[in-house]
Amino acid sequence: MKAAIIPVDTLIYKKLKDDAGSPVVKRMLGQVSYKTEMIQPVPNDREVIRQVLARIADSGIVDLILTIGGIGCREEDWTPEATKAICDKEIPGIGESMRLYMTRTRKRAMVTRGTAGIRKQTLIVNLPGSPKVIKECLEYIMPELVYTTEVVLGEHDDVKE
């Protein structure tokens, strides 16, 4: 399976800050046999995020897109809205599960707003921005990401417990 990593951070996009999250995501994807096809930073701009996610999903070159950052309450955090705007089907349980899992150790996780959804045959998931939290979230949700990607690709008939 193939994946794209999209850091949503204007400073990373402008190369004024190192991208600490993408190497964590790429390493963890490799552990479950995903090949990272691209890492494409984008600025914190709702329309740019929307356009990039739609273009990548529509191209069919990846099965999974993982965004990093832009899911908080700051004025520039628009990743969930951009994701929802382009998805054919929303899968809110992925974001809800990550929030619930994260609140065990950090109460402020309840104000994160990440979500997930499907556009055509591509699963899109919003991850937090912190490399440590990214790792924790992916460890928790990775089996479901693999399964859901396989469902979207038609390798499973339906979702079972």
C-alpha positions in Angstrom: 0.0 0.0 0.0 1.1 3.5 -0.7 0.9 6.7 1.5 1.4 10.4 1.3 2.4 12.6 4.3 1.2 16.1 4.4 2.7 18.4 7.1 0.4 21.4 7.5 2.7 24.1 8.8 3.6 27.4 7.0 7.1 27.5 8.6 7.9 23.9 7.4 6.4 24.8 4.0 8.7 27.9 3.8 11.7 25.8 5.0 12.0 28.0 8.1 11.5 25.1 10.5 12.5 21.4 10.4 9.8 18.8 9.7 10.1 16.6 12.8 6.8 14.7 12.3 7.2 13.2 8.8 10.2 11.0 9.7 8.2 9.5 12.6 5.2 8.8 10.3 7.3 7.4 7.5 9.1 5.0 9.9 5.9 3.8 11.4 4.2 3.3 8.0 7.2 1.3 6.9 6.7 -1.0 9.8 3.3 -2.1 8.4 4.5 -2.3 4.7 3.2 1.1 3.5 5.5 2.8 1.0 5.7 6.6 1.4 5.3 8.0 -2.1 5.5 11.6 -1.1 6.0 14.1 1.7 4.5 17.4 0.7 4.4 20.3 3.2 1.6 22.8 2.8 1.0 26.2 4.4 -1.7 26.7 7.0 -4.2 27.8 4.4 -7.7 26.2 4.2 -8.0 26.4 0.5 -4.5 25.1 -0.3 -4.9 22.2 2.1 -8.2 21.3 0.4 -6.8 21.5 -3.1 -3.7 19.5 -2.2 -5.7 16.7 -0.5 -8.2 16.5 -3.3 -5.5 16.5 -6.0 -3.5 13.7 -4.3 -6.6 11.6 -3.6 -8.0 12.1 -7.1 -4.7 11.1 -8.7 -5.0 7.5 -7.2 -1.3 7.3 -6.5 -1.7 6.7 -2.8 -4.2 4.7 -0.7 -3.6 6.7 2.5 -3.0 10.4 3.2 -1.8 11.4 6.7 -1.8 15.1 7.5 0.3 16.4 10.3 -0.8 19.4 12.4 -3.4 22.1 11.9 -6.0 20.3 14.1 -6.0 22.7 17.1 -8.0 25.8 18.0 -5.7 28.4 16.7 -7.0 30.8 14.0 -4.8 29.2 11.4 -5.8 25.6 12.1 -8.0 24.4 9.2 -7.0 20.9 8.5 -10.2 19.2 9.7 -12.4 21.6 7.7 -10.3 21.1 4.6 -10.5 17.3 5.0 -14.3 17.3 5.6 -14.8 19.6 2.5 -13.3 17.1 0.1 -14.3 13.7 1.6 -17.1 11.6 0.1 -17.5 9.8 3.5 -16.4 11.1 6.9 -15.0 8.6 9.5 -15.2 10.6 12.7 -14.4 7.6 14.9 -10.7 7.7 14.0 -10.3 11.3 15.3 -12.6 10.5 18.3 -10.6 7.5 19.2 -7.3 9.3 19.0 -8.7 12.1 21.2 -10.0 9.7 23.8 -6.7 7.8 23.8 -4.6 10.9 24.2 -6.7 12.3 27.0 -5.4 9.5 29.3 -2.1 11.5 29.6 -2.9 15.0 28.4 -6.3 16.6 29.1 -5.8 19.2 26.4 -6.2 16.5 23.8 -9.9 17.0 24.1 -9.6 20.3 22.2 -8.0 18.8 19.2 -10.3 18.5 16.2 -8.7 15.9 13.8 -11.0 13.7 11.7 -10.7 11.2 8.9 -12.6 10.4 5.7 -12.5 8.7 2.4 -12.3 10.4 -1.0 -12.7 8.0 -3.9 -10.4 5.2 -2.8 -8.1 7.1 -0.5 -8.3 7.2 3.3 -7.3 10.6 4.7 -6.5 11.0 8.4 -5.6 14.1 10.4 -2.7 13.6 12.9 -1.5 16.0 15.6 1.7 18.0 15.1 3.9 16.7 18.0 6.2 13.9 17.0 5.7 12.2 20.4 1.9 12.4 20.1 2.0 11.3 16.5 3.9 8.1 17.5 1.4 7.4 20.3 -1.6 7.9 18.1 -0.3 5.8 15.2 0.6 3.0 17.6 -3.0 3.0 18.7 -4.8 3.4 15.4 -2.4 1.7 12.9 -4.2 -1.7 12.8 -7.5 0.1 12.0 -5.8 2.3 9.3 -4.4 -0.8 7.6 -7.8 -2.6 7.8 -9.8 0.5 6.6 -7.4 1.0 3.7 -7.9 -2.6 2.7 -11.7 -2.1 3.0 -11.6 0.9 0.7 -9.4 -1.0 -1.8 -12.0 -3.8 -1.7 -9.7 -6.4 0.0 -12.4 -6.9 2.8 -16.1 -7.1 2.3 -17.2 -5.2 5.4 -16.2 -3.8 8.7 -16.2 -6.4 11.5 -15.5 -6.2 15.1 
